[in-house]
Amino acid sequence: MNRGTKTAVLQNFAAIKGRALEAWQRSREGEDPCILIGTATCGLAAGALEVFKAFEEAAAAKNVRVHVIPVGCMGHCYAEPLVVIRKPDFVPVLYGKVTPTMAGTLVKQCLVENNFVPELVLAALEENEFLPSIADFPRFARESRLILRNAGMINPEEIMDYIACGGYDGFVRAMQMAPEEVIDVVRRSGLRGLGGAGYPTGKKWEICRNGSAALKYVICNADEGDPGSFSDRALIESNPHLLLEGILIAAYAVGAQSGYFYVRNEYPLAVKRMRTAIRQAREIGLLGGEILGSDVCFDLTVFEGSGAFVCGEETALIRSIEGERGMPRHRPPYPATVGLKGAPTLIDNVKTMAHVPGIVTGGADEFASIGTGSSKGTAVFAVAGKINNAGLVEVAMGTPLKEVVFEICGGIPRGKSKAKAFKAIQIGGPSGGCIPEQFLDTPIDFDSLQEPGAMMGSGGMVVLDEDDCMVEVARYFLDFTQKESCGKCTFCRVGTRQLLTILEDITKGVGRSEDIDLLVELSEDIKGGALCGLGKTAPNPVLTTIKYFRHEYEAHIARKCCPAMMCRDLIAYYIVPEKCERSCDVCVGSCPTEAIYTAKHRIKAIDQEKCVKCAACMEVCPPEYDAIVKFSPADTVPPAPPRIEEKE
Amino acid sequence: MKTITLTIDEKTVEATEGEMLLWVALDNDIYIPNLCALKARPLPDANCRLCWVDIEGRSAPVTACNEPVYNGMVVKTGTERVVRLQQTALELILSTHPVDCGRCGKNKRCELQKIARHLRTKLKQKRLRDISKRLPIDSSHSLFSYDPNKCVLCGRCIWVCKEEQKVGTLHFAYRGFAMVVTAFGGAPLGEADCTMCGRCVEVCPVGSLIFKNAEK
């Protein structure tokens, strides 16, 4: 690109940015207040759409001029729907778990009468003298938000919002550099692939750049399918232009003219928002031919995958785009040399692409200053399971697991009558492992997590407490992987099925004494023998649970006892007569099989023959009685008091 | 094409550079267990996971079907870890495969028997669970019958049907353990679009696809 073209690019973009800033000032910083409502899938599921309508209607009814703006996800799933209200004379204030009724109250109190209703406030977004600010909450203060920075702040369906917040600055800056310089910046930043494998991103770009073919492709892998992981979805739904910008920079750097955004069709909102983003970028000349008046061309197509987990594996993903069965092939050659339709193809995960614009804008050194020696920048985790403040968390690499679980996410929720103990973190999804308490100080980075047998994976983090059976956890993940195996290679197709069958036997109390050793041997062979990453990592949940919780396996096999009282075939429910409140019948009504009957003194008891162990009675028994307990092995349950025949 | 020399199990052999190791070994009468390999296939499928070898300088065993040979390559086909992977792969296949050789039309010509003999192991395995599928046998075709239970899913039949004969009657369907070879829509093979070339039966390494006149 010659100097004249470079100047033209800068001028063209400056004109667009000017318009964007004007629009931003009108909607966010003008005289009318604005209300931001989180409308990613998590917010919508919690009722954000109804809240959105309620705000609009209440404002119309009160004749209040206000901008009601849909935004993405701030990551605080536990508090959805989230609403930010900004008035011209005060700091923006965040409200959680907002209902349509609250919306009416907030319009009246906050917008009309100037009362912030402190009892409903989650926090103010900036420090002030009146309300506690987010800086006082570990969930906000200890996070390092790089790629989630604008999530929940901008309208994901409005390109001008993104541009007003510095969006596409990175791409325009990249266009002022030679492609090799861009690759060098990414290489020096130390960014590694956040899809799980952690391959150095700059190196991959360089290999693809050096491919001699004239035609090259860039693919953004958004085929997120791990149970418990939703970080890619939230990011696409909250800030699709960030990804688009990352892809544009990657395409410019490697010299690709077209690309695919591979996203599963089970993410309809993500698909829609990405398509909108692409259309808007095309309309203002940021995508397509002669981008911003230069000779650079690139176009992006959204490709909807059909929901096969294995299509997240890059060679299977490519096969899927080509219209074939999504089955991985042997590597090498890697897609960076021989990829889509035989052309050099750069494939990066959503979170990797999302980091690229920030790296180009802020510089390699700034990014490299965050994180640990071998893992730079931040990691995004979707924290779920037995955790108080579930949601998306972005922390600097090197943050200890303990801090994420107990400080940022608020620890383990209390049970009905007592606190529950932490047991393990399942990290990295079906490819990851279970990390027990003694490794809670492990810093989160690519290498440290491998030591206890887990891996970064694609960002799922499921917290388990004392009520979770580790054999059942392993069985659950193996059930998933063996269903999602493409079926191509022997070790994965049959091996994972064997693991599952053995684990099922153990959870049913029919495991054999030699099964634990067999699971370990078979797991090792599958790791060494399977064709692709899915198969090679599938045994990790089995290996780590055996390594750290072998006693649970042994109890299942030798004593038919499930120590966590989770495996249905090995437990029995019992109503403690001394605790049962005679006049309360709530358990009777909850039982789907009429297994609960009335014994002497109107005490309730369970007929073990009829009981299907659904736990419904245990859930409804009021906490002040807490009369229902579980026994394992099942045959240790005390005999129930005799049934009293009801008088005619 | 450059001729190079390599060593397989202490035996020095000559080969063309870039040829796949499995074929070089087999051409030189060094047996490496295999099920899915077809010489004509440009991209080896590497799905059966049986042709393990150790190559000097590599940290773990690799499959010979997709390893191009180079000058000075040193290969060992019978190391402990190679045999362990081969043994497990065979056991996994046999845990789904009805072992009823006496009544099988492929008896004494079956690749599984050959591999078991090579590994000095029995066909009736006990270490793993028996997870055979018990699917119905398809004898609707006039020329051959198809027993999906005996199928090892090597994909040879699919490849010859589609790529060699350019017919494309056979496909994989479903995934994971449920994967089967079938005609479009699961139609009985007798009703499928077939040119009667019989190539699928010829390349089947086991007794899954078998000519009717060869059945016992």
Interface residues (C-beta under 8 A of the other chain):
Chain A: A308 V310 R325 R329 H330 Q482 K483 E484 S485 C486 G487 K488 C489 T490 F491 R493 V494 G495 T496 R497 Q498 T501 I502 D505 L518 E521 L522 D525 G528 G529 A530 L531
Chain B: L43 P44 D45 A46 N47 C48 R49 L50 W52 A60 P61 T63 N66 R81 R84 L85 T88 A89 L92 I93 S95 T96 R127 L128 R129 I131 V152 L153 F172 Y174 R175 G176 F177 A178 M179
